[in-house]
Amino acid sequence: MIEGVVLDIDGTVARGRELLPGALEVLAGLRERGIRHAFLTNDNRSPVAAWVDKLAAMGITAAPEEIVTSALVAAEVVSELHAERPVLAVGDIGLIEALEAKGIDLVSADEAGRAEVVVMGKDPAFDQERLNVVCQAIWGGAEFMATNYDPKVPTAHGFAPGTGPMVKAVAYATGCEPLVTGKPSKWAGRMAARLLGVAPERTLVVGDQLATDIAMGRAAGMGTALV
């Protein structure tokens, strides 16, 4: 019996800032049946508060505790695996705030030589200089982690490059593949299930991507539905 549903956002509930047909009706049906639900996005740039506002603008009421971003998952995994180690975070405000909220010791680019862990998200300022800083840290022995490996993300007008191309550049240069913490990893699904308070085997993942949404659900021991 399904007691909780984890919903992908981009491509499943909305595309860009446009709500997809039937989304509101599905959410209303879940509430009527008393089925808990949470939203899980591989986005790592925006803080949860921004996602609350974005969903509200489309007519969806969501509490902060009902939203999981890949930045939150990365912060959770770093806290679990590398709590006392200095971290070089490469990304936008969503990733930085998530790591800070966990009390992670963040180092600046000028202190990158001190980093023992590199965590990559989508960085709007990523350039050749930033690439060199990240590679130097990894060549120096830092662990390599990434919020996701998505090559592209859906928008209202098609697609835009995702986090993956930046992560791939670092992986290619260093010869090191990252530990990916967002979808399709089990970490993301299990974090969403914990927030729902529902066992993974009683949770359904709904998404539009086999390689991320559905693969994550299977890795976390959840039911899956492709839309």
N, C-alpha and C positions, 0 to 999 in steps of 0.2 A: 504493500500500500504506500502510495506517495504522500509524504507529509510536508515536503519542502520542494521548492522549485528555484533553480538558479538560472537567471536569464542573462544572456549576452545582451549588450545594448546595440552597438553599431552593426547594422545589417540584420538585426533580429527585432528589436523594439523600434529603432529609428535609423535613419540614414542621414548623417550630418545632424541638422537641427529639425529635420522633418520626421514626424511620427509615421510609422508604417501602418497601413490599414489593418484593423483588427486588434491592435496592441491594447488599446484601452479596454476593449471588451474582454480580452483574455485576463487582464489584471483584475477587472471587476469580478470575473468568474472565480478566480483564485480566492479573492477576499470572501465572496459569498460562501465558498466551501470551507473556509477556515484553513486554507493551505498557505503556509508561510512562504514568502518569496524574497529573494535578494537579487540585486543587479551586480554582475561581474564583468568588468571591462579590462582589456589589456592596455588601455590608456594609462600612461604614467606621468603625463605632463600636468594634468589638472588635479587640484586638491579635491577631496570629497565634497566640500562645501560648494565648489563650482559645479559638480555633477548634480547636487541637489537642486541648484538653481536652473541648470540646463533641463533637467527632467520636468521641473515645475513649469517652465516656459512652454513645454509641450503638453501640459495638462496632467502630468504624472506626479503624484505626491509620494515622496520617498524620504524616509528618515536617514540621517547619516549612517546609522548602524546597518542599514539595508543595502549599502553600496560598498563594493570591494573593487579597488583598482589594483593593477599590477604593481604599482608603487607600494601600496600597503602590504602586499604579499612579499615583495622583496625585503621590506623593512622587517617583517615578521621572521623571515628566513635568516636574515643577517643577525638579528637579535638571538635567534636560536643557535646558529652555528658559529658566529664570530662576534659575540657580544662585547668582548673586551679589546677587539682589534681596531686600529685606525682604518678608516674607510675613505677612499676617494670616490665621491659620487659624481657621475657625469649625467646630467639631466636637467629637467625643469623644476619649477617650484613644488610640484606634486611629489616628486621623488625626494627632494631635499627635506620638505616638511615631514614626510612619513618617517624618514630616518631619524630626524631630530626628535620626533615624538617618542621614539624608542630609546633615546639617550645615547645614540651611536656617536662615537668620536669621529667627526668628519674633518678631513684635512683639505686644505685648499690646493690649487694647482701648484702653487709655489712650494708646498710641502709634500708634493706627490711622492718623493723618495721615501717618506715615512709610511706610506700606505701599505697595509698588508692585505687589503681587499679592495677591488675595484668593482663598483656597481654601476652598470650602464642602463640608462633609459634614453628616451628621445631628447636630444639636446639641441635647442634651436641655435646655439652658438658653436656647434661642432664644426671644426675646421681642421686644417693641416696641423696647426699648433696644438690643438686639443688632442688630436689623434696621436701626436708624438708624446705628449704628456702621459696619456693612458698606456701607450705601448711601453714607455720607459718603466712605468710602475710594474707592469706585468713581467717584463724582462727582468726586473729586479726581484721577482719572486712573489708578487701579489696574486692572490686568488682572483679569478675572473668570474663575475656574475652578471646576468642581464635580466631585465624585467620581462623581456620577450624577444622573439626573433621574427616578428611579423614583417614581411617584405613590404606590405602596403596596407592601408586602412581605407574603408569606404567613406565617402563624403557625399554631400548632396549632389555633386556634379560628377561623380565617378569614383576616383581613388586618389590617394596621396601617398608618398613614400612613408613607410612606418619606421619603427625603431631598428628593424633588422638590418637595413643597409649600413647603418653606423656600426652596429655590433659586428657585422660581417667584415667590415674593413679592419677592425681591431683583431678579429680572429685570424684573418688572412695574414696580416702583418706579423703577428706573434706566434702563429701556429698553435694557439691555445683556444679550445672551444669553451664557451662559458657554461656555467650552471644556470639554466633558465628557470626562473621561479614563477613567472606568470603562466598563462595558458600556453602550451598544453600540459604543464607539469601538474603532478598530484597536489603540490603545495596550494595552488590557487583554489582548487575544488574543495579541499579539506578545510581551508580557512572560511570559505563561504558556508560550508555545512556547519561549522562551529558557530558562526554568527547566527544561523537559523536555529541552532539547538536541535538539529535533526541528524540522525545517523546517515552516513553516506549512502548506504543501501536503500534508504527510504527517501532519497533525494533525486530529483530529475534535473538534468542539465539541458537547457534549450538554447540552441545556437545555429548559426548559418555556415559554420566552417568545420569541415571534417577534421582538418589538420590541427585545429586548436580547441574549439569548443567540445567537439565530440571526443577527441583524443584525451582531453583533460578529464572529462567525465568518466571515461573508461579507466584511466590511470588511478582515479580517486575512488573507484568502486561504486560509481553512481549509475543510474539509468540515464539514457540520452535520447534526445529527439532533435533531428535535423529539420530546419525550416528553410 
